[in-house]
Amino acid sequence: MARRDTPRRSTGGRSDPQPARGSKLGRLFRRTMVWGAGFALLGAITLVVAVAVTMRSLPGYQELKSTQTGQMIVVRAADGTELVTLGPSYGKWVPYERIPQPMRDAMVSVEDRRYRSHWGVDPIGIIRSLMVRVESGSWKQGGSTITQQLARNIFLNNTKTFARKAREWILALALEQKFSKDQILELYLNKVYFGGGAYGIDSAARKFFGHSGEEITLPEAAIIAGLVKAPSRYSPTADAKAAVGRAGVVLQTMESNGYLTVQEAQAVDLKKVKMVEDRAGQNSARYFTDWALPQLDIILPENDQPIEVWTTLDPVMQKAATSAIAGFAPKGAQGALVSLDRDGAVLAMVGGTDYVSSNYNRAVNAVRQPGSAWKLFVYLTALEAGYTPDDRVVDEPVTIEGWTPRNDGGRYAGEIDLRTAFAYSKNTVAAQLGNEVGFGQIANMARRFGITTPINTLPSMVLGSSEARVIDMVRAFASVQAKGMSVMPYGIRKVTTTEGELLYQYRPESAQQLVPPYVAAGMTDLMQTAVNIGTGRAAQIGRPVAGKTGTTSSNKDGWFLGFSSGITTGVWMGRDDAKAVPGLQGGAAPARAFAAFMKVATAKRPVEKFDTELKLPEWQLEPDDEAMLVNPDDYFYVDEQGNLVDPSRRRGREEDDSVFNPDALPEDPPPDVPQAANDDFLSRATGRRDNEAAPSVNVPRVRPVQPQRPPANTNP
């Protein structure tokens, strides 16, 4: 039988053994490691490229120093003290070498103790933050380094997303590659936010301790460093106790990190640190800044860099003004005060009894009836028309166009001089003067002296029925003090950058002569008498004062305006709803507030006597029979029929009276020209009645005439 050559199976019936294969878990692990290494390498390359690209695109060091959010405006008083800082306050830049060592150590110790060893991102800090997150269930501890915080402050926002965090890491690494540790710390200490609008250690030191960042002491450094964690909660001005408590933690951290010995830490007495008092009590200065700062839009319309605005405000006077208004304003009433120097500089401005409760500036925005203070313009017009303080007038009941004014108390003095009539604020005399010189002329005088509000020309306007602003009224009185020269209020002397570069310097406009000096002298004479013996006696301060009271109907408004030693001040009091204030009169609370303020304002100024000597022009010094009421250049002539005639082109007697032909007039009148006006006209113009002797002065005695409209004011 044939033999088969088929192979036999091995013993046991099993096939030959095969090579062993690895487990699936091992293969998965190896693959993960390979891919992980690949991704890590790719990530590392990506990170390096991202950091390199970011580093190349970062601004230069000088650019980073100048970057900021919003415009900072530091407003300073006349003596250089800071009134208020608007917008973010960055203070002055403090170079690294001038930053006190305790300030550097405190900040590094409390914010980033491994600052000198990491590359911008601290892995240990990140791991510690993650562990706290796992244990507590929330993010209670941040892992941000000083470099990361700087990157966030300059380039990013505070949104808590992983994408933002990744950008923060890249920026931090790039910053560390481009700048040195000292440069980064300098940037950080000059830009980090410490609360209250203060950015940087210089701004914080000035705000909380009243000195520059170069003078920070160890306890002050501990307080400042402790603010970064929670600027609002630990702010010394908001909660001094919390600030001191947080500073104690900073000192302990400095000790544990080796920046302080136990003895040095224990020797620090945080309770002895002198902090700047809260300026809430000085809030009235905001009335002034609210008025002055909008002028920057005109002065520096294109500026957006940090600036310092040097103003005219005097801190001592501002405090006195605030106290005067708060102390004398009747209960339930408001008050306002404006004080000008002789050149128009605003020395003090108060727009209400409390800025916090009401920031409405009554000194510059409110329009109120000035009452008898308006008589300034009535008497200025009369003096310019030829009256003098010694002229005789008659205080008696009058009616003008249906309007019958009455004096306070209903008393009439009869024949008195102009000085007495003004001193005792005689309404009937003011009405007669207004009717005599013209209500339109009085309105023109008020416009000339800076009244910007609408002015009516009804007879009652002589008693202040037209509304006016406090600052405008003060400006008018200041122009009288300036011997009739115009005065323009201003509040900004100069504007500089925070480095001291001059951007704007105030230059006064050319002053205009509003009235002749003798008119201003006569007006000063009248107002000085009003303070010495009249309605303004409560405004006396022991040196010459000239001024005028004002009270409106039903005691709704009380005013006193006056000047002394080159300072002009106006005070108004009343209710915002224009309701009556019992007992409010210009010669009472407003005059007392004026005196209280002016005693402080003039304390360091020499006593000045007023120039009240009337140096009248020649045309007012002619004999009485030839006297004219106005300047001869403005005088008009009439012919025998009462027709107006141009004095330079008057016709001769030989011409036909029936037709007036101006072209036929000779250039020069003949030698036998008759008088310019007949006797009857001159008698009426000078106020002489038939058979009455010419008065001893060159202006008429005020005579009552028949009137028409309801009264607007009856009080002085």
SENU-368033 format. One record per residue (C-alpha): residue in one letter; z, x, y. Coordinates in steps of 0.001 Angstrom, whole numbers, padded with zeros to 6 digits, always signed. Example, Ala and Ser with C-alpha at 12.3 -4.5 7.8 and 13.67 -1.06 7.14 Angstrom:
2
A+007800+012300-004500/S+007140+013670-001060/
REM end
This chain:
716
M+000000+000000+000000/A-000923+001288+003313/R+001935+002447+005586/R+002317+000975+009122/D+002758+003381+011911/T+004730+001024+014146/P+007842+002666+015616/R+011170+001671+014383/R+013962+000405+016552/S+016850+002634+017169/T+020021+002271+015306/G+021868-000762+016264/G+018790-002591+017423/R+019149-001442+021098/S+016576-000016+023428/D+016921+003446+025066/P+019316+003607+028052/Q+017805+003144+031681/P+018831+005008+034883/A+021834+003377+036634/R+021147+001393+039881/G+023558+001258+043002/S+025519-001897+043795/K+024195-004375+046347/L+027271-003873+048552/G+026654-000154+048678/R+023046-000637+049572/L+023997-003113+052308/F+026547-000676+053687/R+024054+002170+053734/R+021446+000049+055401/T+023968-001141+057994/M+024958+002395+058763/V+021356+003455+059187/W+020473+000514+061379/G+023747+000833+063257/A+023092+004476+063958/G+019620+003582+065068/F+020819+000837+067377/A+023615+003061+068679/L+021117+005788+069405/L+018802+003305+071029/G+021717+001830+073005/A+022850+005277+074046/I+019347+006138+075180/T+019086+002817+076989/L+022471+003352+078637/V+021574+006875+079685/V+018274+005690+081113/A+019953+002742+082856/V+022621+004988+084338/A+020036+007533+085401/V+017833+004926+087010/T+020845+003285+088687/M+022125+006625+089896/R+018773+007420+091497/S+018675+004019+093208/L+022222+004171+094573/P+022544+004510+098355/G+023731+007807+099762/Y+027366+008452+100532/Q+026984+007842+104258/E+025234+004525+103569/L+028022+003410+101259/K+030558+004258+103965/S+028826+001938+106417/T+028238-001022+104097/Q+030365-004087+104748/T+030325-007864+104438/G+030193-009769+107724/Q+030778-008465+111237/M+034222-007241+112205/I+035329-007944+115775/V+038581-006430+116995/V+039706-008033+120256/R+041971-005922+122440/A+044073-006780+125474/A+043828-004925+128781/D+046377-002334+127578/G+044529-001712+124304/T+046854-003657+122021/E+045132-005731+119363/L+045015-009447+120095/V+043135-010627+117020/T+040666-009406+114412/L+037852-011729+113449/G+035853-011278+110281/P+036690-008503+107822/S+038738-005735+109415/Y+037782-002284+108156/G+039808-000242+110586/K+038848+003386+111165/W+037483+005540+108357/V+040060+007990+106989/P+038485+011070+105292/Y+039917+012084+101928/E+041678+015181+103231/R+043512+013099+105866/I+044643+010378+103484/P+048377+010965+102901/Q+049101+012280+099404/P+051640+009508+098654/M+048904+006942+099346/R+046490+008613+096907/D+049158+009010+094227/A+050428+005449+094570/M+046973+003918+094267/V+045901+006030+091276/S+049221+005460+089534/V+049213+001682+089830/E+045482+000992+089484/D+044024+003721+087241/R+046411+006372+085860/R+043624+008088+083852/Y+041336+008177+086876/R+040848+011933+086767/S+039916+011994+083050/H+037429+009148+082419/W+033733+008917+083351/G+033992+005700+085319/V+034855+003412+082386/D+038159+003843+080537/P+037785+003028+076781/I+041568+003155+076282/G+042061+000660+079067/I+039414-001635+077610/I+040999-001530+074135/R+044437-002218+075603/S+043026-005188+077513/L+041423-006560+074331/M+044683-006230+072406/V+046560-008150+075084/R+043817-010776+074987/V+044225-011199+071212/E+048014-011329+071385/S+048340-013715+074325/G+045172-015736+074000/S+044118-015055+077590/W+043011-012206+079817/K+046259-011025+081356/Q+045487-007368+081823/G+042302-005935+083269/G+040693-002754+082074/S+038817-002032+085287/T+039015+001478+086636/I+039063+002377+090331/T+035370+003229+090044/Q+034600-000166+088491/Q+036521-001936+091244/L+034569+000014+093847/A+031281-000925+092176/R+032313-004563+092102/N+033452-004569+095749/I+030261-002972+097032/F+027514-004320+094781/L+028748-007309+092763/N+030874-010440+092954/N+033968-011556+091071/T+032348-013900+088552/K+033819-013346+085097/T+030788-012996+082815/F+029837-010325+080289/A+026536-009746+082071/R+028324-008988+085313/K+030786-006756+083447/A+027928-004813+081863/R+026332-004218+085256/E+029734-003123+086551/W+030038-000499+083764/I+026567+000877+084446/L+027239+001070+088180/A+030603+002756+087583/L+029047+005364+085307/A+026277+005951+087848/L+028767+006345+090673/E+030722+008905+088674/Q+027540+010875+088025/K+026412+010841+091649/F+029708+011347+093507/S+032840+013388+093002/K+036218+011904+092124/D+037492+012637+095623/Q+034525+010898+097223/I+034941+007822+095035/L+038657+007624+095805/E+037919+008006+099523/L+035405+005147+099363/Y+037831+002990+097418/L+040824+003541+099706/N+038701+002774+102766/K+037110-000369+101335/V+039527-002136+098979/Y+040890-005492+100203/F+044596-005676+101048/G+044815-009253+102321/G+044883-010850+105756/G+041291-009776+106405/A+042267-006095+106125/Y+039872-003828+104232/G+040909-000207+103748/I+044192+001596+104239/D+043755+002090+107984/S+043300-001609+108637/A+046205-002450+106319/A+048493+000129+107927/R+047719-001179+111414/K+048123-004798+110393/F+051374-004422+108468/F+053026-001376+110057/G+051397-000950+113457/H+050009+002566+113026/S+046951+004327+111607/G+046246+004995+107934/E+046818+008719+108440/E+050526+008108+109101/I+051381+006173+105938/T+054737+007111+104423/L+055772+006916+100760/P+057483+003500+100979/E+054587+002125+103031/A+052138+003529+100458/A+054034+001721+097700/I+053790-001566+099620/I+050078-001134+100356/A+049201-000077+096804/G+051039-003097+095450/L+048827-005486+097441/V+045629-004838+095500/K+046737-006900+092498/A+047358-010055+094553/P+046730-009603+098307/S+047749-013117+099300/R+050883-013312+097140/Y+052294-009917+098104/S+051234-009799+101769/P+054135-008503+103915/T+053325-010985+106682/A+053298-013893+104231/D+056216-012922+101970/A+058055-009716+102870/K+060471-010123+099949/A+057629-010352+097428/A+055925-007334+099006/V+059091-005235+098693/G+059607-006356+095084/R+056069-005412+094129/A+056479-002034+095899/G+059473-001334+093661/V+057240-001735+090610/V+054752+000718+092146/L+057505+003311+092640/Q+058580+002947+089007/T+054984+003433+087885/M+054662+006551+090030/E+057830+007899+088448/S+056690+007188+084884/N+053301+008823+085551/G+054892+011942+086947/Y+054028+011515+090604/L+057693+011149+091585/T+060930+012480+090197/V+063758+010099+089432/Q+065636+011320+092498/E+062601+010873+094788/A+062012+007353+093537/Q+065659+006364+093945/A+065795+007843+097457/V+063164+005405+098761/D+064718+002491+100688/L+062036-000155+100962/K+064261-002451+103033/K+064173+000007+105932/V+060405-000176+106293/K+059546-001652+109702/M+056793-004212+109460/V+054791-005724+112293/E+056140-009130+113211/D+053973-012133+112564/R+051964-012971+115673/A+052254-016705+115250/G+054304-016861+118450/Q+051428-015244+120325/N+048837-017736+119159/S+048082-018895+122704/A+045916-015787+123170/R+043414-017533+120885/Y+042636-019944+123728/F+041414-016935+125673/T+039469-015363+122803/D+037823-018715+122008/W+036571-018763+125603/A+035599-015093+125933/L+034001-014190+122591/P+031055-016638+122698/Q+029881-014605+125694/L+029010-011815+123210/D+025893-013792+122275/I+024630-013091+125789/I+026119-009615+126222/L+025014-008236+122816/P+022674-010811+121250/E+021296-008574+118462/N+024459-006735+117445/D+025870-007088+113922/Q+027879-003880+113581/P+031689-003741+113728/I+032815-003730+117350/E+035901-003637+119527/V+036023-006003+122495/W+038222-004796+125359/T+039338-007767+127423/T+041104-008411+130726/L+044067-010261+129205/D+047498-008892+130133/P+049903-009324+127170/V+053002-009523+129380/M+051441-012146+131632/Q+050057-014069+128655/K+053525-014272+127144/A+054959-015433+130476/A+052200-018040+130804/T+052855-019349+127295/S+056576-019660+128022/A+055959-021342+131379/I+053733-024049+129923/A+055893-024620+126849/G+059079-024634+128906/F+058070-026918+131778/A+055504-029342+130329/P+057095-032818+130131/K+057785-034213+126683/G+054621-035622+125147/A+052420-033923+127737/Q+050095-030974+127476/G+049661-028100+129888/A+047112-025476+130870/L+047210-022319+132968/V+044603-019857+134203/S+045417-016739+136198/L+042818-014512+137884/D+043071-011096+139440/R+041456-010585+142828/D+038186-009467+141195/G+038014-012484+138847/A+039504-010806+135767/V+041329-013385+133639/L+044894-012103+133320/A+046285-015054+131359/M+044921-018262+129864/V+046809-021041+128115/G+044884-024087+126946/G+047763-026129+125518/T+051382-026050+124469/D+050545-024812+120938/Y+047251-023456+119588/V+048140-024095+115943/S+048673-027824+116461/S+045759-028192+118901/N+043122-025550+119629/Y+041440-027691+122296/N+041254-025495+125392/R+042297-027657+128322/A+042015-024709+130699/V+038227-024538+130440/N+037027-027690+128653/A+039121-030600+129936/V+037969-032393+133102/R+040769-034110+135032/Q+041245-035525+138509/P+042792-032837+140727/G+044462-035265+143120/S+045454-033776+146451/A+044597-030262+145254/W+041052-031359+146139/K+042077-031361+149795/L+041303-027648+149695/F+037642-028569+150133/V+038365-031256+152723/Y+040249-028852+154973/L+037824-025980+154359/T+035022-028236+155588/A+037066-029287+158608/L+037971-025697+159481/E+034355-024629+159173/A+033367-027524+161441/G+035684-026231+164162/Y+039192-027477+163468/T+042147-025086+163654/P+045600-025392+162056/D+047123-026191+165461/D+044831-029109+166271/R+046549-032454+166786/V+045800-035321+164438/V+047292-038770+163977/D+048934-039835+160731/E+048574-043618+160793/P+047155-046391+158590/V+043363-046317+158406/T+040590-048173+156635/I+037274-046520+155831/E+034456-048619+154382/G+036945-051075+152942/W+039187-048397+151451/T+042733-048067+152772/P+044554-044934+151611/R+048296-044673+151933/N+050707-041791+151980/D+053281-041080+149304/G+056231-043330+150096/G+054197-045309+152609/R+055499-043282+155595/Y+053435-042263+158616/A+054348-039469+161007/G+052175-040328+163990/E+050761-037424+165987/I+051180-034097+164173/D+049213-030871+163881/L+046749-030116+161090/R+049132-027609+159520/T+051854-030224+159073/A+049394-032803+157757/F+048302-030416+154996/A+051812-029185+154232/Y+053037-032719+153580/S+049737-033790+151999/K+049042-036693+154367/N+046403-038822+152683/T+045467-040763+155820/V+044679-037567+157702/A+042564-036251+154814/A+040660-039548+154790/Q+040021-039346+158535/L+038903-035728+158273/G+036534-036617+155461/N+035055-039433+157460/E+034728-037131+160470/V+033051-034139+158774/G+031146-036103+156136/F+031894-036726+152464/G+028614-035099+151490/Q+029624-031956+153354/I+032890-031840+151406/A+030967-032195+148135/N+028724-029322+149228/M+031790-027199+150007/A+033199-027852+146513/R+029878-026867+144941/R+029806-023742+147074/F+033235-022738+145745/G+032281-023146+142087/I+033027-026743+141053/T+030565-027450+138232/T+031430-031065+137378/P+029816-034139+139007/I+031149-034952+142492/N+031042-038413+144059/T+030783-038953+147812/L+032825-042128+148106/P+035566-042036+150749/S+038224-041786+148028/M+036779-038432+146965/V+038947-036717+149596/L+041971-037458+147404/G+040496-035928+144249/S+038842-038844+142474/S+036138-036501+141116/E+037118-034660+137940/A+037251-030865+137730/R+038114-028087+135298/V+041213-025963+135705/I+039279-022683+135652/D+036884-023956+138339/M+039729-025006+140619/V+041437-021635+140150/R+038165-019898+140970/A+037922-021865+144225/F+041463-020945+145304/A+040783-017311+144343/S+037788-017287+146694/V+040051-018346+149563/Q+042430-015525+148646/A+039412-013183+148735/K+038871-014088+152433/G+036025-016442+151690/M+034132-014200+149255/S+032965-015635+145930/V+034976-014840+142802/M+033509-015068+139289/P+035982-015279+136373/Y+035303-012842+133519/G+037206-011826+130395/I+035375-008884+128771/R+035598-005436+130369/K+033696-003467+127741/V+032472-003498+124135/T+032457-000426+121896/T+031799+000397+118279/T+034829+001163+116133/E+033959+004838+116625/G+034170+004504+120413/E+030481+004317+121359/L+030075+002224+124531/L+027778-000781+124012/Y+028573-002825+127138/Q+030408-002282+130420/Y+031225-005093+132863/R+029492-004759+136210/P+030506-007238+138908/E+027824-009232+140640/S+027474-008957+144383/A+030009-011288+145985/Q+028729-013957+148374/Q+030393-014963+151638/L+031179-018637+151035/V+032907-019300+154364/P+033629-017057+157351/P+036840-015004+157050/Y+038501-016971+159864/V+038014-020193+157857/A+039682-018614+154805/A+042466-017330+157081/G+043040-020799+158489/M+043079-022281+154981/T+045589-019647+153854/D+047740-020550+156857/L+047762-024202+155802/M+048540-023422+152150/Q+051323-020999+152997/T+052975-023707+155076/A+052643-026141+152150/V+054728-023759+150016/N+057182-022795+152738/I+058146-026279+153995/G+055856-028796+152306/T+055188-030338+148914/G+054932-026946+147177/R+058416-025609+147895/A+059210-025338+144169/A+056494-022655+143893/Q+058388-020137+146048/I+058958-016764+144336/G+060596-014653+147042/R+057321-013302+148453/P+054419-014895+150382/V+052747-017659+148386/A+049922-019949+149470/G+049127-023013+147408/K+048619-026729+147047/T+050043-029490+144878/G+048068-032296+143302/T+049167-035555+141702/T+046900-038406+140610/S+047517-042136+140532/S+050323-043321+138258/N+051361-039697+137633/K+048624-039057+135083/D+047946-035499+136250/G+050048-032866+137940/W+048618-029689+139482/F+049710-026644+141365/L+047298-023930+142427/G+048056-020932+144582/F+048013-017180+145031/S+050233-014234+145868/S+049792-010436+145800/G+046175-010710+144716/I+046841-013025+141734/T+045563-016608+141786/T+047022-019075+139279/G+046441-022731+138525/V+048644-025008+136417/W+047749-028472+135131/M+049923-030879+133146/G+049252-034312+131698/R+048515-036252+128528/D+045250-035922+126612/D+044917-039709+126532/A+045338-039844+130347/K+048384-042086+130121/A+051036-041888+132814/V+053743-039251+132504/P+056980-040474+134110/G+058099-038208+136921/L+055078-035916+136746/Q+054199-034584+140205/G+052401-031437+141239/G+055386-030259+143259/A+057728-030560+140268/A+056956-029250+136745/P+053577-027613+137550/A+054979-025846+140633/R+058018-024644+138676/A+055785-023356+135858/F+053660-021578+138476/A+056756-019915+139949/A+058118-018885+136541/F+054822-017257+135647/M+054119-015648+139018/K+057540-014002+139188/V+056549-012047+136070/A+052905-011578+137039/T+053620-010123+140493/A+056745-008154+139547/K+054997-004773+139546/R+052761-005476+142530/P+053564-004729+146156/V+054400-007614+148460/E+051337-008607+150475/K+051434-010551+153720/F+048633-013005+154280/D+046041-012473+156968/T+046273-015814+158775/E+045173-014639+162200/L+042323-016825+163404/K+039649-014517+164753/L+037388-017301+165974/P+033709-016693+166761/E+032581-016672+170370/W+031039-020121+170208/Q+034477-021559+169482/L+036112-019723+172356/E+034034-021311+175172/P+035706-023424+177867/D+036500-026931+176760/D+033880-028535+178973/E+031192-026490+177245/A+032645-026485+173739/M+030483-027521+170803/L+031526-028756+167413/V+029154-026479+165503/N+027259-023254+165867/P+024830-023548+168835/D+022004-022348+166588/D+022437-025523+164539/Y+023101-027855+167484/F+020711-030684+168340/Y+019636-032080+171717/V+018743-035587+172880/D+016751-036814+175809/E+017833-039504+178301/Q+016825-042205+175808/G+018825-040640+172969/N+015798-039273+171087/L+016295-036031+169122/V+014632-033071+170755/D+013940-029599+169315/P+015801-027347+171793/S+013126-024629+171564/R+010328-027086+172392/R+011919-029464+174925/R+009441-031206+177275/G+009635-031159+181039/R+010537-034079+183331/E+007036-034415+184732/E+005580-035489+181348/D+005053-039059+180311/D+008186-040463+178648/S+006229-043020+176673/V+004669-040549+174206/F+006300-037501+172631/N+003719-034807+171879/P+005362-031694+170356/D+002211-029617+170753/A+002266-030195+174501/L+005748-028769+174984/P+006070-025477+176850/E+007473-022541+174862/D+010284-021966+177378/P+012140-024808+179186/P+011931-024834+183023/P+014867-023425+184980/D+016083-026851+186059/V+016504-028194+182521/P+019127-030960+182464/Q+022145-030763+180147/A+021424-031011+176443/A+023326-034264+176015/N+024512-036833+178485/D+028172-037381+179374/D+028544-040450+177200/F+027312-038584+174113/L+029567-035619+174794/S+032569-037911+175257/R+031947-039519+171889/A+031269-036177+170192/T+034452-034594+171480/G+036628-037620+170891/R+037461-038286+174569/R+037908-041854+175565/D+037059-043122+179030/N+039177-041540+181741/E+040812-039305+179136/A+041276-035665+179937/A+039557-033113+177725/P+041888-031879+174971/S+043178-028327+174993/V+041268-027451+171801/N+037593-027533+171041/V+037717-030175+168259/P+038506-033875+168379/R+041708-035489+167391/V+041139-037399+164181/R+040758-041074+164978/P+041060-043943+162485/V+037800-045699+161665/Q+036938-048802+159660/P+036434-048306+155836/Q+035402-049981+152199/R+036363-048945+148581/P+039376-049074+146267/P+041804-046165+146250/A+041633-043459+143591/N+044802-041641+144476/T+047797-042147+146647/N+050006-039206+145797/P+050288-035640+147077/
REM end
